[in-house]
Amino acid sequence: MEKHFHCTACGKCCSGWLPLTLDDALTHAGRFPLAMILTTVRQSARAYKVTARNGTVLHLSKKKRVAVQISPTSYIPPAFSCPELTDDGGCAIHAHKPVRCRAMPFSAYRDESDQGPLLNPRDGWLCDTSSAAPPVYRDKQVLERQDFDLEARRLKEQASILRPYADALISAAPNVAVALESASKKAQGGTVVLNFTTILPRLKDVDTASFAKQQLPVLRAFAKKTAGDKKLADYHQYYAQNIKGLERF
């Protein structure tokens, strides 16, 4: 079975949350408001094995467990476009865009054999999936795989930092474990949002003051954009709390 795909640069996929590698999060700290997102994945889900391999596993009982995806994330409301999206649907940082964007429409957060559904455009997306578009996926294998392999490699490499980070939080902060257990009860898996600063102590080469100097203007800008909107109250509160925390540095 063969699938075709061509990006038409409609910009429709450039909105809302964007999972990042640690390197991309730090590189773009002056562009994106950052958070750490923990996402539960059930044992019955196709992405369970790859999530457990790159993330961690939370044991809920003797027999029940969930995998936890640990993602540095550009934490932007779903209705907001990426701050680097240009008016014509292009990317202002195309040459330096995050690995997650480069790998699109594929995702190393899923097994290679499970990429087919990602080639079905969502409502409103203008991706070209006609036979005139180049073939990109055949017999459950990615054809042009440089960016897909790069993302898979980066996720594997950073697991040695993210797994002990999450395990320590789950062990030391009961509220995190309780929140994850609650999230796991959702049919499609749920998420727990944590301050990005919680990962900084594990990044030995990162100068916290320099990071704060880059991140603060971004958080202030998004706090202003979300102020007074009840639907975005959770986002506004997150930005405001992080501003206070980073101002200490």
Steps between C-alpha positions, in 0.01 A plus 500: 500500500634842401403846624574838343547835670609855422497800735327800340621740774143580602619550859197321646711256704712781648292572808458392859736272692825401334704218660870588493827327569694639793752652260226670297328629812819666622592627152159664459449621858481853359213405267269249669338493848631174642343233721563137587206281395448149635256297289361160600476220245304184578645149464250426224611799290721450196743763626548329838830327425674797339369730776626268773837478327548877468307603812420309817240258638266568790376190687142558612449149642656153477365454149413848376755751378522793262788635295575868550624719216724778632505797265661843521226696323421833343195562718270706279116498502356283219344801327831688491730473200870434544672834564737420211224439244513764226196659335543286189507173697878469498740450789713796608764263641479232230875438490510456879152369579450234769549132424126438558417738213763347274363149548141595411274338397675204664563467872764298685267505801328211319633175359603515134233246410233732646568811291223451245225685693723809524481538122126567513460881521277636774195708414611828346856389423597544135764226474522337157451122534406438139686264269672807354680554832825307558481160670620526860387179671505148361437163668498672841841654446595869473673559166677835548603426856782738593285727720295213642819318601645821644198549724506134608869531587452821699210350698710196583801711604309731733320212675799466733417848634121503480431157649677559836350851506146364474566204732634735768197728471257209520682368806552828685186693404184299576286758320677417173434127539135567590459732199650239266275227638200727441624578148539129426126447542425706191427289193762668281746562783534821696767759570666664797661842448811583704723807510794474262724616783455157664736349242771768526687347801567193285648703214846563638626710208208742506549842655170567677538878493563498125201270446278727710611804301385332177179344632359789703411731207321211329298412810410867553381530140278194527372605842388825338336317208301273732407758766127541558397199289318252724550219249876549526514549877711187556758617246508850644548364849784276381681790330451730801629242748805428290576869464513532879721193529748606233523857624692365800787418267 
